[in-house]
Structures are given as C-alpha cells and as structure tokens.
Amino acid sequence: MLRVNKAALFLAATLSFLPVSASAQSDEEVYNRIESLHGNAGDLSEPLLSLVEAMGNSDAATIARLAEYPLRVAANGESYEILNADDFVENFDTLVTQDTRDAVAGQTFDQLFVNSDGVMLADGAVWMSNVCDNGDCSSSHWAVISINN
C-alpha cells in the first residue's frame, strides 16, 4: 500500500498554482522572433534605446518623436487618443506615470516580449511596432503605438 505524505501532497498542489516565470531568452532569440514576426528587426535598436533613455530622463519631446499618431494612451483609468506630438508633450506628466517611466528605463533587450501585435516593454507599459510607410510595406519604421499606465 502506497502512503502519501499529506504535507508533500499539499506542497505539490500549492506549487502547481504559482506563476512560472518565462525562460530566459537571449538577445539573439528576441532578435530572431522580431525578424520572423515583423521584419526590420535591425532597425529597432536605435528607437528602442532612445525610448529607454528618454523615459529615464522624462524627455517628453524625444518620446513624442518616437510615437505613431494617433497614439493610444491608457492613464488615470481612462483611454486617450493623442493626435500629435505637441498634445503628447503638453500632457506628458498626466499621460505617462513615473512608474511607467521607471519600468521602461530599466528595460533590456532580452526582456522584450514579442508577438504579432508588436514588441512589449515593461510588462505591457509600452508597445512598439514596425509601422509601414507605404502600401506594400517595403519601407517601415519602429514606433511607440501605445502606452498603458
């Protein structure tokens, strides 16, 4: 007859409900995933680094230049559609919380989450995507497409 230790059974059941963190991924794995889903992965580095630095410095003008408009921003329990860079800069302190700035400022390439919607920074605080510049998407650029505080 098999005896089951109740404490061990309880521990095993409890551990099965704990969140499991994602496996560590290399920069190369992230790059390859971006390239396979969006293309133009090589051009992400400059805007991504600019965004991380600008968030750390609360540089609203640089962040505004990196955004695609209209830009969807979730802040203060509401959703806003920002139509242009001037509106973003003027309302920056309301639109981008210090927690979001700090989280994005600490982002590293290997921590990026990539899916068909784009590239997620800081657990969804900011999303970037490869935005087409023309009808056949033969030309594109990386831009911030949403901010979620």
C-alpha positions in Angstrom: 0.0 0.0 0.0 1.3 3.4 -1.0 1.4 6.0 1.7 1.2 9.7 0.7 2.6 12.3 2.9 -0.2 14.9 3.3 2.2 17.8 3.7 4.1 16.8 0.5 0.8 16.5 -1.4 -0.3 19.9 -0.2 3.0 21.5 -1.1 2.9 20.0 -4.6 -0.6 21.2 -5.2 0.2 24.6 -3.9 3.3 24.9 -6.1 1.3 24.0 -9.2 -0.7 27.2 -8.8 2.3 29.6 -8.6 3.1 31.5 -11.7 6.0 30.2 -13.6 8.4 32.8 -15.0 9.3 32.7 -18.6 12.5 31.1 -19.6 15.4 33.4 -20.0 15.9 34.3 -23.6 19.0 35.6 -25.4 19.2 38.8 -27.4 19.6 36.6 -30.5 16.4 34.7 -29.8 14.5 38.0 -29.3 16.0 39.5 -32.4 15.1 36.4 -34.5 11.5 36.4 -33.1 11.1 40.1 -34.0 12.5 39.4 -37.5 10.3 36.5 -38.1 7.1 38.2 -37.0 7.7 41.8 -38.1 10.8 42.1 -40.1 13.1 45.1 -39.9 14.5 43.9 -36.6 17.8 45.6 -37.2 16.2 49.0 -37.2 14.6 48.5 -33.7 17.8 49.1 -31.7 18.1 52.9 -32.2 14.4 53.8 -31.4 14.3 51.3 -28.5 17.5 52.7 -26.9 16.3 56.2 -27.4 13.0 55.4 -25.8 14.6 53.7 -22.8 16.9 56.6 -22.3 14.1 59.2 -22.8 11.8 57.5 -20.3 14.7 57.5 -17.7 15.2 61.2 -18.3 11.4 62.1 -18.6 12.3 63.5 -22.0 8.7 64.1 -23.4 9.9 65.6 -26.7 12.0 62.5 -27.6 9.3 60.1 -26.6 6.8 62.1 -28.7 9.1 61.9 -31.7 9.2 58.1 -31.3 5.4 57.7 -31.3 3.0 56.9 -34.1 -0.2 59.1 -34.1 -2.9 58.8 -33.2 -1.3 57.3 -30.1 -3.5 55.3 -27.7 -2.6 56.0 -24.0 -4.3 54.4 -21.0 -3.8 56.6 -18.0 -5.8 57.5 -14.9 -8.4 54.9 -15.6 -9.2 56.4 -19.0 -8.1 55.8 -22.6 -6.9 58.8 -24.6 -6.2 59.1 -28.3 -3.4 61.6 -28.7 -3.4 63.1 -32.1 0.0 64.7 -32.3 3.4 65.2 -30.6 2.5 68.7 -29.3 -0.5 67.2 -27.4 1.7 64.4 -26.0 4.4 66.8 -24.8 1.9 69.2 -23.3 0.2 66.5 -21.3 3.2 64.2 -20.7 3.0 64.2 -16.9 -0.6 63.1 -17.0 -0.2 60.6 -19.7 3.0 58.8 -18.6 3.3 57.9 -14.9 6.6 57.8 -13.1 6.2 54.1 -12.6 5.9 53.6 -16.3 8.9 55.8 -16.9 11.0 53.8 -14.4 9.9 50.5 -15.7 10.7 51.3 -19.3 14.0 52.9 -18.3 15.0 49.5 -16.8 14.1 47.5 -19.9 16.7 45.3 -21.6 16.6 43.7 -25.0 16.4 40.1 -23.7 13.4 41.0 -21.5 11.3 42.1 -24.5 8.1 40.2 -25.2 7.3 39.8 -28.9 4.1 38.7 -30.5 2.2 39.5 -33.7 1.0 42.8 -32.2 4.5 44.1 -31.7 7.2 44.4 -29.1 6.1 44.8 -25.5 8.3 46.7 -23.0 8.0 46.7 -19.2 5.2 44.1 -18.8 2.9 46.0 -21.3 3.6 49.5 -20.2 4.7 50.4 -23.8 4.2 48.7 -27.1 6.3 49.3 -30.2 5.6 48.1 -33.7 7.1 48.1 -37.1 4.9 50.7 -38.9 4.6 50.6 -42.7 5.5 53.8 -44.5 3.8 52.8 -47.8 1.1 50.5 -49.1 3.3 47.5 -49.8 5.3 48.0 -46.6 8.6 48.0 -48.5 9.5 50.8 -46.2 8.8 50.9 -42.5 9.9 52.3 -39.2 9.6 51.3 -35.5 7.4 53.5 -33.3 5.6 53.5 -30.0 2.0 52.5 -30.7 0.5 52.5 -27.2 1.3 53.4 -23.6 -0.5 51.7 -20.8 -0.1 53.0 -17.3 
